[in-house]
C-alpha cells in the first residue's frame, strides 16, 4: 500500500491529462461545428442576396374575370341623359418585393436542415381592363352623342377598374396569392442553395402576419444576422 501511495500523484496527473485531452477534443469539435454553421449562414446570405436583389416586383399570381357595370352620362340637359350596361374583362396581378429581404429575415436550423424565410405580404398591381373586348349589353337615351358614348366608355372603364381593385383586395384572393408566393419563393431559394452545395434542404416561407406556425415563435429564434454578429472575432 505504501508503494501504491507513491504513484497516486502520477496517476492523478495522468487522469488530468486524459481529461484535458478529451475536453480539448470536445472543444475543437464544437468550434468546428460553429465554424461550419457560420460558413453555411454566410453562404445562405450571399446566395439569397444575389438571388433576391433584383426581385422588387416578382409576380406571384393573377386573377381575371369579367365585371358587369352600369354607367350614366348626365348630358348637358336631362333630355341628353344616357346610360349603358357593359361587361368588361379584367385581370389583376400580384407581386412580391424581395429586394429588401435581408439576413434578419432568415432562420437556419442546421440540425433539421430547414431554412425559414420571412417575406413581405403580396401587393395587388393596378387592374388591367381589356377595353378591346368590352361588350355593351345595352345603351339607353333619347339621343346618345359621340361625346356621350366616349364618356360612357370612360366611366365604364373607371368603374370596372375600381371594382377589380376591390375584388383583388378581398381576403380570399390575397390569401391565395400569398400562398402561391410562398411556393414561388421556396422554389426560387432552394434551387441556388442546393446548387451551391448546401444539399437537399427544406425551405419554409412566412410573412409577418403568418409568422407563428407549428408552435414556433419567430421572435425567439436567432436570425442569421444575429448568428453572424455573434461570431468570434
Secondary structure, DSSP 8 states (H G I E B T S, - for coil): -HHHHHHHHHHHHHHHHHHHHHHHHHHHHHHHHHHHHHHHHHHHHHHHHHHHTT-TTEEEEEEEEEEEEEEEE--SSGGG-EEEEEEEEEEEEEEE--TT--GGGEEEETTTTEEEEEE---EE---EE-GGG-EEEEEEES---HHHHHHHHHHHHHHHHHHHHHHHTSHHHHHHHHHHHHHHHHHHHHHHHIIIII-S-EEEEEEGGG---TT--GGGS--HHHHHHTS--
